[in-house]
Amino acid sequence: MVVLADILSAAKTIRGVADATPMVPSATDVGGTLWLKLETCQPIGAFKLRGAVNALAHLPEGAAGVVCCSTGNHGRGVAWAARERGLRAVVCISALVPEAKVAGIRALGAEVHVAGRSQDDAQREADRRARAEGLVAIPPFDDPHVIAGQGTIALEMLAQRPEIDTLLIPLSGGGLAAGMAVAARAIRPEIRLLGITMERGAAMAASLAAGHPVAVEEVASLADSLGGGIGRENRHTFALCRDLLDAVVCVSEDEIYRAMQALYHEDRLVAEGAAVVGLAALMAGKLAPSPAMATVLTGRNPDMAQFTRVISGGDVVLGAVTVKGVRHG
Ligand SMILES: *Cc1c(COP(=O)(O)O)cnc(C)c1O
């Protein structure tokens, strides 16, 4: 179980290393104030550093190194935190992870292994290497230290803007949503907590609808960081998301595309598709606005060739699907 005390403790652990990102109001018109928590300003360009730093601070004595599977940003966070501690880091990814994210992980000195076409394949490879090479596995979301680390974002947001009445939380495996929800519900019980994800290949949304963890087919998405399953043996995030989120909202690739454009042209910010799903849901009218909403710009590590096509209104090919280009404004 993860409780507020764990998140307060994580906040102490990561202080001065992976905390204190700015929060700014969005310039995009969404029918109410929308605060943007800029986790894009983390040293690795994504919030996952929080969970990774907290998890690596709790390694068993004498650990030889760490291993993880990742859609990109968790691997980057683990690689960064391992380098700080002088530890070996091994990151297992699927072939769906964009090259830009792979390069970012390698640049931090981690070993990257590509295994299969899905997060489940990458997870199996990480498990195998943990056993074979005596490495400690750092799960991308279903781990109490990782959840507590991500939860520190909500502590900061509610301290920065106590009037926030709604949190729009990008949702994949649910480490971010679970941690933030534990903190926010404890501090402000009446706050509205919404998980936001993409329509295609969203495992947590499908699992919450089914009432138990289910697998979904993994497909290419502008929100590539939201891909992957939640694990059939999910121990923490499924129950926390089920018990603490008020609802889950799903956005289409076209809606993500337009939100990436708006964030760039109106707010002058670069972010990946996974980061803009909250803004996308509001722009698409998929949830009722309120006076003081906030979302987390979770990461700024897109494939830049794809990103420049989006902001300039070009077509984007995602596997079997093409997002038809449209110019902003
Ligand atoms: C990992 C990630 C998410 C989702 O986090 P979960 O804890 O898996 O739900 C959202 N956005 C970005 C950029 C990420 O890297």
The ligand as an SDF file (V2000), in Angstrom:
LIG
                    3D

 15 15  0  0  0  0  0  0  0  0999 V2000
    5.3810    7.0360  -18.2930 C   0  0  0  0  0  0  0  0  0  0  0  0
    4.7490    8.2340  -18.8880 C   0  0  0  0  0  0  0  0  0  0  0  0
    3.3810    8.5180  -18.6590 C   0  0  0  0  0  0  0  0  0  0  0  0
    2.4510    7.5970  -17.9040 C   0  0  0  0  0  0  0  0  0  0  0  0
    2.8940    7.2150  -16.6220 O   0  0  0  0  0  0  0  0  0  0  0  0
    2.3200    5.9080  -15.9210 P   0  0  0  0  0  0  0  0  0  0  0  0
    2.8440    5.9470  -14.5510 O   0  0  0  0  0  0  0  0  0  0  0  0
    2.8250    4.7220  -16.6990 O   0  0  0  0  0  0  0  0  0  0  0  0
    0.8320    5.9530  -15.9870 O   0  0  0  0  0  0  0  0  0  0  0  0
    2.8790    9.7010  -19.1880 C   0  0  0  0  0  0  0  0  0  0  0  0
    3.6350   10.5330  -19.9210 N   0  0  0  0  0  0  0  0  0  0  0  0
    4.9410   10.2890  -20.1630 C   0  0  0  0  0  0  0  0  0  0  0  0
    5.7180   11.2630  -20.9910 C   0  0  0  0  0  0  0  0  0  0  0  0
    5.5470    9.1320  -19.6550 C   0  0  0  0  0  0  0  0  0  0  0  0
    6.8400    8.9010  -19.9120 O   0  0  0  0  0  0  0  0  0  0  0  0
  1  2  1  0
  2  3  1  0
  2 14  2  0
  3  4  1  0
  3 10  2  0
  4  5  1  0
  5  6  1  0
  6  7  2  0
  6  8  1  0
  6  9  1  0
 10 11  1  0
 11 12  2  0
 12 13  1  0
 12 14  1  0
 14 15  1  0
M  END
$$$$
